[in-house]
Amino acid sequence: MENVTGGGGGGSPRRVVVAVDESEESMHALSWCLSNVVSAAAKSPTAAPPPAVVLVHARPARPLYYPVIDGGGYVLTQEVMDSMDRYMATAADSVVAKARDICTAFPNVKVETRVEKGDPRDVICGAVEKAGADMVVMGSHGYGFLQRTLLGSVSNHCVQHCKCPVVVVKRPGTNAKAS
């Protein structure tokens, strides 16, 4: 069996997927990962390089690809739908740029980015498989029981379905509700 942690038994991961979105929680999780996982691996006495960081962002997929009538009775034309796509692409570029900017504090870290359309649960789990990740790091939004029940929990889904360790990072000072 292959040693998936790399580093000659040092236990440090070779590839870390970090899920990023527009939230402060995800940017905190990225900073935490860089400070605690990447820099710890760089300080390790083994000669292994620090792990590569794969930034993953899930863009919402366009629900329909033809003109539709929304809930208010307005027709969403192809032009409006294309404008929405451009806006979502710009928002994704902004999230990735902000995350890359955070990574510049660690110049020796190889950073890759993946932006894919779809449900964040599927996008993150798929990116973990494609990247051959040794670890996933993601932020916790601190939803309570009712919000998690209604909205679902991306982090819970990833903990259950990813085939590598998943670290869910909470921002200091957040009042996470007990499940």
N, C-alpha and C positions, 0 to 999 in steps of 0.2 A: 504494500500500500504506500502511496506517495505521501510524503510529509507536506501537508498543505500549509503549514505555518511558515515554512522556509527558514532561512537563517540558521541552519545547522543545529536545530533543536532549541534555539533561543526562544521560540514561541512567538516571534513577531510575525504578523501577517505580511504577505507580499502584495496583495491587492485589497484595498478597502473601498467599498461602495458607500458613498455618502449621499443620501436623498436630500435634495434641496428644493425649496419652494419659496414663495415670497414672504414666508413667516420669519419672525425673529427666532423662533424656536429652532428652525432648521439651520439658520446661520450660527446659532450658539452651538448646535451639535457639530457643525463643521469645525468651528474653532476648538471645541473640546477634543475632537478627533485629532486635529493637527497638533495640539499641545500635549495630549496624553498618549496617543497611539503612535503618531508619526515621529514626534521628537523623541519619545522614549526608545523607539526602534533605532533612530539615528545615534543615540547615545550608547546603544548596546555595544558591548565589547566585541561582538561578532562582526565580521567584515561585510555582512549583508547590507545592501543599500536600504534606505527607508522605503516603506511600501508605497506603491503607486496609489493615488487617490482618484477614484472614478466618480465624478459628480453626475448625478442622475436627476433629471427634472422631467416630470410628467406633464405634458400639455393636454388640456381637455380636448377630446376629439369632437369634431363638429357632429352634432347629433343627426342631422339630415343633410342630404346633398341636393335638395331641390327646393324651390320656393315653397314656403309653408305659411300658414296663418298662426301667429303666436296667440297666447291667451287673451290678449287685449283686442284681437280682431285685426291686427296689422299684418300685412303681407311682408314677409322677409324675402326680399329679392336676392338674386345671385350676387348682386353688387354689395348688398348689406352683409351677406354671408362671407364674401371675400374680404370685406373690411374687418369683420370679426376675426377671421383667420389671421390677417395681418397684425391686428392688435395682439392676439394671443402669441404670435411669433415674436413680436417686439417685447412683450412681457417676459417670455421665456429667455430671450437674449439678455434682458436686464437682470433676471435672477442669476443666470450663469455668470454674467460679468461681475456681479457683486460677490459671488462665491469664489471666482478666480482671483478677485482682488484680495480676499481674505487669505488665499493660499500664497500670495506673493511674499508674505512674512516668512515663508519656508522655501527659499529658493532652490534647494536641492531635491524637492519633491516633484515627481512627475505627476502632472495633472491631466486627466482625460475628461471629456464631457460627453454626455449622451442626453439628448432631448428627444423624447418620443411621445407620440400622441397616444392617449388611452387612459384607462383607469390607473391611478397611481399604484394601487396594489399590484396589478399585473405588470406595469412598466418596471417597477422596482424589482420584483421577483425575477422578471425576465432579464433585466440588466445584470443581476447577480449571477445568473446562469451563464449568460454570454461572456461576462468579464472573468469568469472563473474566480469570483471573489472569495477571500478567506474570512471576511467580516463585513457586516453592514452596520452603518451608524446612521441613526435618524433621530430627529427631535420629537419630543412629546408635546402635543398642544395642551395637555392637562385637562382634557374633557372629563366631565363627571360621567357617572353611570348612564344617565338618561341621554346625554349627547352622544356617547359612544354607541348606545343602542340605536338611536335614530340615524346617526350619520355613519356609523361603522368606524372602525379604527384601522387605519393603514398600518400602523406599527404592530398591532396585534396580528393582523393578517400576515405580515412579513415574518414575525416571530414564529408563527405556525407553519409557514410554507417555504421559507428559505432554507437551503441545505447547508448553511454556515451560521456561526454565531451572529446574533443581531443585538446591538447595543442601542437601547432607547435612552436618550439623554434628556433630562429635564432641566430647564433653566432654573438657576437659583432664585428663590423667592416666589416661585409659582406655587400656588396652593392646589396641588393635584388631589383630586377627590379619591377616596378609597373605593375600590370596586366592591 
